[in-house]
């Protein structure tokens, strides 16, 4: 994906401001890609540590198919499975992270948001602007904003 973004930017006379967006696992990749491109990202209820993904059967399938089935130990590749480890491994981070968390998603808040907040604070990246937004949702659980609200958040970064 990073090569695709770089290739597109290389053919444009003036590369546009690049903002990555994603929710849940897409938010995970948005932060990873924004780090490689020193760009901004808007993420909603993102996974930040795949080792702490709450649905064990899904997590184990991912780890089996991507690592164990190929004789690899997932622990050796933890920098690919944890956003903060990725930032440390690459020495790069996004310039801006706008992180939206549904306050009704208690499990996700405990397993993904809180450890991420702690690690980001400990890492002390200069020039990294992280803003956390708690948003109550009428539906509890792992749900994203209405798309109109997501577009407003992205447009705000682009302006």
N, C-alpha and C positions, 0 to 999 in steps of 0.2 A: 504494500500500500504506500509506503514512504517513497518508493521508486516511482510510483504512478503520480503522486503529488509533485515530486521533483521534476518529472518529465513534463507535466502540464505547465508548471511554473517556468520551465526553461524556454518554452516556445512563446510565452506571452511577452509582449513588449514591456509591460510593467506588471510583475506578479501581483495579484490581488491579495488583500488581507485574507488570511486563511483562518477560519474558525471551525474546529471540529466539534461535532455534536454526537451524543449517543446516550442511550438509557440502558441501565442494567449492564449486561456484558458489552453492549455497544459503548457505554460510558467508559468502561475499562479501556477499550481500544482507542476511544477519543483522547483520553489522557496520555496513553502511550504514544500515539501519533503526534499529538500536540507537542510532546517533549522532543521528539526527533526533528520537528519542524520549527522549534521555538515559537510556537503559535499559541493561540488562545483556544479554550474549549468551554463548552457548556455541557454539563453532564447532569443527568437525572438518576437518582437512586443507583449510582454505578457500583459495580463490583470493584473492589480495590485490592482484594486478596483472594485469588481463586482457591487457595488452600482452605479458606474459611467459608467457601460457598455453602449455603445452608442445606442444599439438597444433596446429600451424600452420594446417592446413586448417579446423579448427573455429573458431579465432580469426579467421581471415580471413573466413569466412562471417558471423560475428557483426559484424565491422567493416563488411563490405559491406552487409549487410541493414539495419543500424541507422544507418549513417553514409554511406558512400561512395555507395550507391544513391540517396541523397537529396541528393547534391552537398555533403556535409559532410566535413570533414577530422577523423578520429578524434582527432588530436592536440589539436584545439580543445576536445575534450570529455573530456580525460584525467581530469578530476576525477570523471567518472562511471565510469571504468574502473580506478581505483586507489584502494584504501581510504584510504590515508594522504592522497592528494590530496583525497579527499572530505572528510576531517576538516578539512583546512586550508581548503578552499573554503567549507564551511558554517560553520566556526568551532565545530563541535560534535563531540563524540566520545561513545562509550558511557561509562557509568560503570565497567563491568566487562567485561572480555573474558577468557573461559576458553578458551584455544586448545589444542586437542588435535592433536598431529602424530604420525602413524605413522612411526616411525624407519626403517622399511623403504622408505619412499617417498623415495628419495635425490634424485630429480629435483625433486620438489615442495619438498623441504626447501631445496634450493639456489636455486630460482627464485622461491619464494613466501614461505616462512617466514623465511629469513635476511635478505632485504632488508626485510621487514616489521619484524622485530625491530630492525634498524638504524635505520630511519626513526622508529619509535615512540620509541626512545631519544633520537634527535636532536630530536624535536618537544617532548619534555619536558612533556606535558600534565599539569597539576595535577589531581588528583582522578580520574585514569584508572588503574584497577587492572587490569593485564594480567598474567595468569599463564599460563605456557607449560607444557604437560604433554607429555613425550615418552612415547609408548606403543609398546612393541614389539608387533608383530602376527605371528601365525604365518604369515600370508600377506604376502609383501612387496608393496609397491606402494600404489596409491591406494585404500585400503580404510578404511572407517569402523569405529568400535567396534560391538560387539554392541549391539542396541537397549536391552537391560537396563542396560548401562553408561552409555549416553547418557542414559537416563531418570534414573539415579542422579545424574549430573552436573547435570542440569537441576533436579531436586528439591533438591539441595544449595543451589543459588542461590535457590530459592523459599523455603527455610526461614529 
